[in-house]
Amino acid sequence: MASIKAKTAQEVLMNDFQTLVSDTERLLEHTATLAGDQADELRSQIHDSLLRARETLKLTEDSLRERGKAAVTATEDYVQANPWQSVGIAAGVGFLIGLLATRR
């Protein structure tokens, strides 16, 4: 369940960043009507920055996916190796959440 929420949060973050990049690309296309050497240079710099941002996004996404998979695998292995401890930890956390929820 926690892995599903983490994956969803990562996907939302990645989607938001991709939307930002695509919106910036559209803005860059709309500025094509500007004339002059400075405008061309500015468009070139923005384009290069967007390419770097996309590459960084892809690397970050791959890294986050790998770390997330490793964390899920390690958690599953621990729970399978120590089922009673896992049940005890879950019960304790549930008890604490219940205490905090009743105080509000």
N, C-alpha and C positions, 0 to 999 in steps of 0.2 A: 504494500500500500504506500509506504513512504517512497519507494522507488518510483511508483507511478506519479506521485506528486512532484518529485524532483525532476523526473523526465518531462512532465508537463511544464514546469517552471522554466526548464532549459529551452524547451521548444518555443514557449512564449517569448523568451528573451531573444532567441535566434530569429524568430519571425519579425519581431519589432526592429531588430537591427537590419534585417534584410529589407524591410519596408523603408527604413531610413535611407539605405543605400540606393534603392530604386527611385525613391522620391528625389534624391539628390541628382541622380542621373537624368531624370526628367527635367529638373531645373537646369542642368547643364545643357541639355538639348534646346531648351527655350531661350537660353542666352546666346544661342548661335546667331541670332539676328544682330547682336552687337558687333560693331566693326572696330577695327584697329588692332595693332600688334599687342597692346596690353590685354585686350579681351581674349585674343587667341592664346596668349601666354597663361592667363588666368584659367581658361578652360582646360588647357593642357595640364596645369598643376592640379586642378580639381579631379580631372580624369585619372591622373597617376595616383592621387590620394585614395580615390575610390577603389582602384585596382588593389592597392596595398591593403585597404580595409577588408575587401572581399577575401583576400588570401589569409589575412589574420583571422577573420571570422571562420573560415573553413578549418584552419589549424586548431583554433580554440574549440570549435564544435567537435572535431575528432578527438581532441584531448579530453573534453568533458564526457563524451560518450564512453571512452575507454575507462576513465576513472570511475564513472557511474557503474559500469558493468563490473569492474573489479570490486567495488564496494558491495554491490548486491551479491556477488558470488561469495565474498568473504562473510557476509552476514548469513547467507543461506548455509554455508559450511559450518559456521559457529552454532547456528540453531539446530542443525542436524546432529552435530557432535555433542551438544549440551542442551537437550530439550527441556529438562526440568529447570535448569538455571534460566533458560529463556522464558519459560512460563512464569517463574518467580519475578524476573525483571519486569515482564509485561504487566503482571498483577500489581507490582509496586508502583509502576508508572501510572497505571489506571487509577489506583487508589489516590495518588497525589493529584492527578487531574480532577478526580471527583471532589477532593477536599477544596481545591482552588475554585472549582465551579460552584460549589455550594456557598462559598463566602461572598459571592457577588450578589 
